[in-house]
Amino acid sequence: MYYLISLFALTLNPFIWKNYYKVKAFLYFQGLRLIAGIVITFVLTYFGLIDHTWEAFISYGLYIIGIFFILDIPFIKVKYGVLTPLLGFAFIIGGLYFTFIYPITITNDKYEFVKQKVTVAKKDVSAIDEKHIPVVPKKYARYRSEKLIGELKHSSYYDLGESTIQKIDNHLYWVTPIEYTGFFKWLKGDKVPGYIKMSAEDERAEAELVKVEMAYVPSAFFNKDVKRHVRLIHKDMILLDVSFEPDDNDHPYYVIPYGKYEKFRNIIDVKGIYLVDPVTGSTKDYPIDKLPDFIDHAIPTTVAEDWNEWYGKYVHGFWNSLFSQEDVMVPTEWEDVDEVNGVFNEDLQLHWFTDFTRPKSGSGSMVSYSILNARTGKFTFYTEGNGLLNGKSAMNVAEKTFRANKYEAGTPILYTIYGQFTWVVPLMDSNHVFRQMMLINAKDEKVYSTGDTKRSLFDDYKYAIATKLGKDETTPTDKALLKSQKGIVSHVYKAETDRGTAVKFMIKGNDKIFVVQSTDFPYSIFIEKGMSVEFNYIDTEETIASVNGEFKINE
């Protein structure tokens, strides 16, 4: 039925047909136009996967039909022969209007659309469990995953797909589907062998190949292309970016969000997802408010980026965004990565995070930030970011700290850690091998910690905010106070680590386990039961506390 649109490629002026219907050249010309119309329709529907709606027909058809109508120019001497070329030019002008002019006229509508979704709040004070802060950068996860690709049989057939961070069985992983490298490799490979996952929380964990043969994937061809597979079933919905998500039992699925356009294909609202089993091709439809529990990525990053841009840029309309720029904020732009980053809250729900800066080139301060729930679309805009370091400044601080090592900073993420806005910045060497993590206080860049393990990273940061933050009355919290302790050692345990000897001990009358590193305090290796010791530590709610600042064995 959709191919009847191809008839618009023909000459539709009856007066031209009346004069030329017996001329073979004219009929051949009409045949070629019809074939061209069928081919274009096929390309747009089969390869372009456009939705079968009137808006799509008008959006794409104005240009194409306009060009075909202009092809009637050789027949303008016929009675009323000039009408179709003129109509063709009108269609193209209309297409240009809807492409370039109309979007400018609806910037207020874009802002109001997002504003209805936004909740404005002050500082995010929810507790963050440092066990679930991802410390493994994306580039390092892909570096480790590449090694597993090389171990596959017929490894040249396959390549890594897009890596995404997600929750699987209450643990954060970088998950990367395996994809075909091309058409002929797809013909030979039959099915991809699975996907690769790597812990985003444990920098020492190994990447793992999950073996499951998948036939319906984005890099497959014909009807095995997972998005085309869905389009053949659901023809009238807007299909958005595909994401890959295993469930808590490691069974893979592809998630294809769908939605509806408003304002002539300029404003997209996500209505639900199609969930595709890549093993069988089974497809299920879930509305946005009834998603399976394991789904993290219902709102694509492209949609989140648009919503953030509209809310910050068009607060007073289009012309204000270009000239006076009153109250305008712009999301931080990153090179080669999405403008929004995935962060997980205390309930391990994925949110798209971005910080906003002033519309000034080279601005190093943040004015606000937002998080958008990637499952529900709930959009929260936080106003207490003014004057803090923005993400790019945090990267600069991290790279300058390790200038001698020439480390490259990964994309930073802002968290509230121990009551403080804190940038979590991964650092890698030139080969994208993970080397260090850095916590940088967003209020004072001189307050930071570095470490290659989570415990040392967070222990040092507690010490830094307790001792270096000055008279900031908002912190340190009751979870991060520098305290002194002295007493008699009741228990001792010593173990060799990559940082030297770790000495764990307890003090009579105190149920905490204290840890001291021989690299920090060399004499600690001589601790024995019954000795009197005196030291400083950061008091937290944790059972294990690290010695910081001072350690002394009394005679």
N, C-alpha and C positions, 0 to 999 in steps of 0.2 A: 504493500500500500504506500509506503513511504517513497517508493521510487516513482510514483506518479508526479512527484515534484519535478522530476527531470523534464517533464513536458514544457516547463517554463523556459527551457533552453531553446525551444523552437521559436520561429517567427510567429507571433500571435496576432499580427495585423491582418485581418481578412482581405483587405484591399491588395496587399502585397501578394497573398496567395492567389487571388483572382487573376493577377497579371502574370504570375510566374509558375503556376502549378504544372504547366506542360514543359517547362525548361529543365532538362536533366541536370545541368550544373546547379540550379537552384535546389533541386531535390537532393542531390548529393551533399550539398552544403547543409541542408536541414538534417540529413542523416548523421553527418559528422557532429553537428551541434547536439543532437539527441544522445549520441554515444558519449560525448564530452560531459553532458549533464548527468548521465547514468554513472560515469566514472567518478565525477566529483561527489555525487550523492553517496556512492559506495565508500569513497575515501573518508568523507566526513562522518558517516555512520559507523563503518566497520573499524577504521583505524582511529579516527578522532573520537569515537564513542560519544558523540553529542547526544543530548537528551532529545526525545521525540516530542517536542513541544512547539507551540506557535511562536513563543519568544525566541527559541533557538532558530526556527525557520527564518524569522525576520532578521535576527542578528547576523546570521551567516548569509541569508539569501539576498539581502539588499545589495551587497556587493556583486555577488555572482550573477543574479538575475539582471542587475543593472548592466554588467558587461555584455551578457548575451543580447539584451535589448539594443545596446549600442552597435552590435554587429549588423543591425538592419540599416546602417548608414548608406550602404550602396543603393538602397531602394527608396531614398527620400524623395525622388522625383515622382513616385507613385502618389496618387491621391491619398492624403493623410499619412503618407509614408514617413513623415518627419516625427510623428507622434511617439513611436516606440523608442527611437534614439533619445528624444527629449526625456521620455519617461525613464530611460536607463540612466541618464545623467542625474535625474532627480533622485533615483534610488541610491546612487553612489553618494550624492550629497547627504541624503538622509542617513546612510551608513556612517559617513564621517561625523555627522552631528551626534549620533548615538554613541560613537566611539570616543570622541574627543571633547565635545561641548556639553552634552547632557550630564556626564559625571560631575562636571564643575557645578552644575545647577542644583545638585542633590547632596552637596557636602553637609548641609544642615540636617538632612534626613539621615545620613550616615551617623552623624554625631548623636542624634536623638535615638536612633536604633540601639546604639551601644549604651547610651546613658540609661536606658530602661533596664539594662542588664547589670549595671554597675552598682555596687554598694561601696560607699566611701567610708573608710575607717582610719583610725589612728594606728600607731605602731602594733605590729603583730607580736603579741606577747605569749603566744602558745609555746609550750615547752618543746624542745628539740632533743630527741634521743640521739646522741652522737654515734650510736651503733648503726644507725640507718642513714647517716650522711654519706653520700657516694664520694669516695676519694680516688677512684680509678677514672682517669680521663678517657674520653671516647677514642682518641687517637691511639692510646696505649692498648685499649681493648681490641681495636681492630688490628693493631700490630701483632698481638698474641693470637688473634683468630686467623690471621693470614698463614701462620705456621701450620695450623690444622688443615687448611685447604691443601697445602703441599703434600700432606700425608694421605690424601684421598686417592683412590683408584681413578685413573683418568682425570687427574686434577686439572688439566688444561681445559676441561669442559666447563669448569665452574669458577665463579668469582663471588666475592662478598656482596650481599645486598646492603640496604641501609641499616645501620646500627641504631637501636633505640634503647633507652633505659626504662625498665619496668619492674613491677613487683611480681615475683613468683613465689608462692608459699611463704609470704611475709619476709622475703629477702630481696634486695635490689640487685638486678643483673643487667648487664649489657647483652642484648639479644640481637643476633645477626643472622638473617636467613641466607642460605646459599642459593645463588642464582646461576642461570646459564650465561655463557659468554657470547652466544650468538646463535643464529638460526641452525646452522649445520651441527653445532654441538648439542642443540636441543633435539635434533633428529636422532643423533647417536646416543645421547644420554638417557632418553626416555623419561626418567624421573630424577629430581634432585635428591641427594642422599640425606638431607636433614637441615639442621641449623646449629649454630654455635652460641653458647651462652657463657658469660664470664662474670664473676661476682663484681659488682660495682662498689662493694663495701670493704672487701679484703684485697689489698694490693698484692698479697702473696699467693692468691688462689690461681689455679691453672684454668685456662679456657677449656671448655668441655664440648665435644661434638655429640649432639643428641641425634641419634640415627632414626629417621622416619622418612620413608619415601613419599615425596610430594609431587603431584602431577600438575596441580593448578597453582601456578606462581606467576608473578608479574613479568618475568623474562621469558615465559613460554610463548608459543605462537598459536595463531588461529584460536579455536574455542577453548584452548587450555590456558590462555591468558586469563588470569583470575578476574581482572576488571571487565574484560569482554564477556566472560562467563556470566557475570552478574548483569551486565547490560542486556544480554539476550533475554534475561528473565524479567528485568525491571527497566522498561524502555523510557519512562517519562520522568524519572527522578534525576536530580543533579548528583553525580558521583564525584566524591572528593578524593583526597589523597589516601592511598592504600597504606596500612600499617600491619606489621606482623606481631602477633601476640600468642604465646603459648599459655595454656591454663596451668593450674597448680600441679597437674599431673604430667606436665611437659608435653601435652598434646598440642600441636601447632594449629593456629587459625590465622586467617587474614581478615582484617577489619576494614570495611569500606564504608565510611560515613556518607550519608546522603542528606539532601536538604532541598529547600525551595528558595528561589530567587525573589527578591523584591526590587522595585524600581528598575524594571527592565534589565535584569541580570547584573545589577551593580551591588546588591546587598544580599549576602548569603546567610541563611539561618539553618543550623544543623538540626535535623528532626529525628535522626536515628542512625542505626548502622545495619549493614548486611554482614553477617558473620559466615565466612566460607571455610569449610574444612578442605584444606589443600590435598588431602589424601583421596577423598571421595567426590569432592565437588558439591557436597550438600550445603545448601545456603539457607540461612534463617534471617528473618527480619526482626529487629528489636527497636522499639521507640526509645528515645533518649532517656526517658525516666524508668526504663525497665531493662537496663543492661545487665548481663551476667556479671557476677562479682569480680571475676578476674580481669575484666576489660579496663584498661587504663587510658587508651588513646581513642576517645570518641570525637574530640574536637581537634582537627588537624592544626599543625603549627602555622600553616598559611592563613587559616581563619583567625587564629589568635593574634597573629601579627597585624592583620588588617584591622581587627577590632581595637587593638592598642593604638595603632596609628590614628584611626579616626577619632578616638576619644581624646588623644593628646593634641592633635593637629587642628581639628575643625571646631574647636570650642566656640569660636566666633565667626565661623564661615571660611570660605575658600580664600577670599582676598586678604583677610587678616592673617591667614597662615603664610602668605607670601610677603606682606609688607610690614605692618606695625607689629605683628606677631604677639599681640597682647594675650597673656595667659597660655601661650603655646608651649607644649612640651613634646619632645621627640624621643621615641625609644632608642636606646643605644644600638648602633649598627655594628655587626661583626663581620669579619671577612670569612667567607667560605662556610659559615654556619648559620643556623636559624637565629633570628633576632629574639626568640623566646627560648628559655632553657627549662628543662624539666627538673622540678624539685618535689620532694615528697614531704607531706606534713606528718604530724605525730600519729595519724591514723593510716599512714602509708598510702595516701591518695595522691595521685600525680597532679601537679599544677604546672601551668606554663608561667614562668616568671620573666619579667623584664623590668629594667630600671629606666627611668626617664631623666633626660638632661635638658638643659636650655638649648634652644635652636641656635647655638653659636659654635662655630668650628673650633675644635680643640678644647671644649669645655670639659673640665675634670671633675665636676661636682654633680651629684645627683639631686634632683628636686622631689622625686617621689618614685614609687614602684608599684607594680601590680602583680597579682597572681590570678590565674584563671583555671578553674577546676576542669581538667581535661576529660572528665567523665560527664559532668553535668552542664558545663558552660557557665557556672556561677563565677562572676567577675568581681573581684575585690580590688579597690584602688586605695593604696595607703599614702597618706599625706605627710608622714613624719620622716621623709627621707631628705629633706632640704639641708644642704650643706655637707652631706656625706660624700665619701669617695664614690665615684661611679665605677662600673665594671672595668672599663679600660684603664682607669687610673690604678685600680688594684692590680691589674696585669703588669703595668709598668713598675709598680713597687716590687712585685715578686721577681720580675726579670732583672731589675737593678740589684736586688739583694743577692742574686746568684749570677752576677755579670761575669765573674771569672770563669764560671762553669758553662756559660753560654746556654743556659736552660731556656726553654720556650714555655711560656705560660699557656695552659689550656683555658677554656672558657670558664670564667669565675661564676659562682653562684652565691647569692646573699641569703644568710640564715640569721636567726636570732639565737645566739649561743651565749649562755650564762648572762642573759639580759642585755646583750650587746649585739648591735648590727655587725655582722662579721662576714667578710668575703672568704669563701673557701676556694683556693686557687691551686690546681694541680700543676706540677712542673715536670717537663720531659726534656730529654736530651735531643740532639739533632736527628736521631733515629726513631723518635717518638717512644722511647723507652721511659717508663715512669721512674722518676728519681726522688722527688720530694713533694710534700704537701705543705701548703702555707695557709695559716689563718691570719687575716689582716683585719684589724679593727677599722670599721668604716668611718668612725668619728676621728680616730687618731692613728695614722698609718705607722707611727713609731711603736705602736702596741701590736705585736704580732708574735707568731710562733712558727717554727718549721720542724719538720720531722718526716722520717720515712716510714713510721708506724703510727697508727691511730693513737695509741696510749701516750706515747711521748709527745705527739702533736697537741693533744687536748690538755695534758698535764701542764705542758709549758705555757699554753695559752691561759690557763687558769692563773698561773703564777704571774704572767705578764699583766693581765687586767687587774690583778690584786695589788701589784706593786708599781705599775707604770702609768696608770690611768689618771693619776693626780686626784683632784677633788671632785671628780665626776660623781654627783650624788645619786645618779641612777644606777650605778654599779660600784663595786662588784656586788652580786647578789649574795643571798645567804648560802648559795651553793658554791661559792668561790671566794673563800676568805683565807688569807695567809695566817697561819697559827704556829705557835712554838710548842714544842713537846720535849720533855725529858723524863727519864725513868730507867727501869731495869729491864733488860732484854729477857723475854720469857721463852721465845721460840725463834729459831734461825733456819733459813733454807737458802742455799746458794746454787745458782745455775749459770752456765755459760751461755751467752747470747751473742748475736752479731754486734752488739754494742759493748761487749766485755762481760764482766761478771755482774749478774743481777742478784742483789742480796735482799731477800724478803725476811722481815722480822716483825715480832709483836712486842708490845710493852705491857708489863704487868698493870692490870686495871683498865686496859684499853682493848676493845675488840677489833680495832682496825688492823689491817695488814699494811705495813709500810714497805715501800720499795726504794732502794737506793742503787744507783749504777756506779760501778767502779771507775768508769770513764769520767764521771763527774766528781766523785769523792774516792780517790785511790785507797785510803785507809779503811774504807768500809769492808774490804774483804777480810779484815781481821776481827770482825764482830763475832763474839761468842756469847752463849747463854750466860746470863748473870752479869754482863757488863753494863755499866751506866753510860747512856748516850743522851745527846742533846741535839735537836735539829729543828728545822722549819719545814712545814708542809702546807699544802693547800687543802683545807677542809671542805669536803663535798659530801654528798649523800652516798657515795660509793664506799664499798667495803675496803677497796684497795686505794691507797693514797701514795703519791710519789713525793719523795724528799726533794725540797727545792731551797736554794739560797744558802743554807748553812747545815753542816753536819759535823759533830764533834764527839769523840770517844773520851769520856772522863776517866781519870785514873782512880 
